[in-house]
Structure formats: structure tokens, C-alpha cells
Amino acid sequence: MIPKYFFLTKGVGKHKEQLQSFELALRNAGIHYCNLVNVSSIVPPGCKMVSREQGLKMVQPGEITFVVLARNATNEPHRLVASSIGVAIPSGKNQYGYLSEHHSHGQTDEAAGDYAEDLAATMLATTMGIQFDPETAWDERKQLFKTSGMIIKTANITQSATGDKNGLWTTTIAAAVFVPAEKGSLLKTRKNPLKSQKK
């Protein structure tokens, strides 16, 4: 199976049980009703990134759903945790892109997001033969990658949170969720299954 679409989502959950805090983070991200299967970091050629809203309309409860998932958790009060997914998409329609997952402590949303985005873009750039100095700042390399004309888009989605002051488990997740090609027709014809269940 080669997915035709993917979307990005994120969430945070807090609970006295670590597993339950993870479940609440999945609910916050909108993907708790799927059977998630972790996969590695390749965006297939021609795979289109759609919005979270569109993507959630294309999955249904109980579906086997492939994801690249970043996950972090703490029960240490006030400890900052973050989970981030970085994306790098090539300009060539027949070339594959990269996703990266990053989990950190003590990083802000911006720092963790930049790091994950840098990881994905650097992995893609090295496979495409783009010459660059790995010691330069990410902002400089980001500009170089885009001006090369070979990398059309880089992005990230990041969720950070501070550990609960009372010691509850705090879990953050960020995910890239793949959707099969045959689900594309649902973009305009189907409502979110969770919304329909609430009626």
C-alpha cells in the first residue's frame, strides 16, 4: 500500500496513569479511534499533505492507520517536554520526501520544531546531493535548500507541555498520519466520523 495523502496533528494529555495520559493526547490530536501502526520516515512520491480537518474526514474508527509518531512524557512537575514531526518535500514529483520525529526535554515549541524540520530537510538534502555546510544555522540552510529548487517545502508540527504541578503524567504527541489513495474521494463527500457520532 502506498499512501496518497498525509496530514499532521498534535495533542497533549494529563492523567495519573501514563497510558491514560497517552490516550488523552491521542484524543486531543483526533486520532484516538484509529488502530495506529508506527512506520518510518519516507513520504512517497506524489503524496500530498492535506489539512488536519481534511485528513480526519478520510479516516474512520477502527481503521488500521499508519503514522510517524513522536511521543514524550513526564511525571516530573514543571518539566518541559516536546514532541515534533519535521517534513521535507522535494520539488520533483517522482522523488520521495522525509519525515523526522523528535522528542526533547527543556525545548520550546519553536526550538523543537526547528530541530525536527532541520532533521527532515537535511536527510532529504543529503540524498539529493545538495552541497551545504552542516555547521551553519538552520535558517541559512533552509534558505539554501529552497533556493536550490530541489526542496519545495519544509514544515513541522510541535506539541510542548509543562509537567503537571501535582505530578500527573503529561504526554505530548505529534504525528504524520498517512491515508490511502482510495480515500481521496472522501475529502468532499464525508463528514468527520466523530462529529456524526455526537449527533
Summary of the structure (lengths in Angstrom):
residues: 199
radius of gyration: 17.5
end to end distance: 33.6
largest distance: 55.3
contacts: 683
relative contact order: 0.26
helix: 31%
strand: 38%
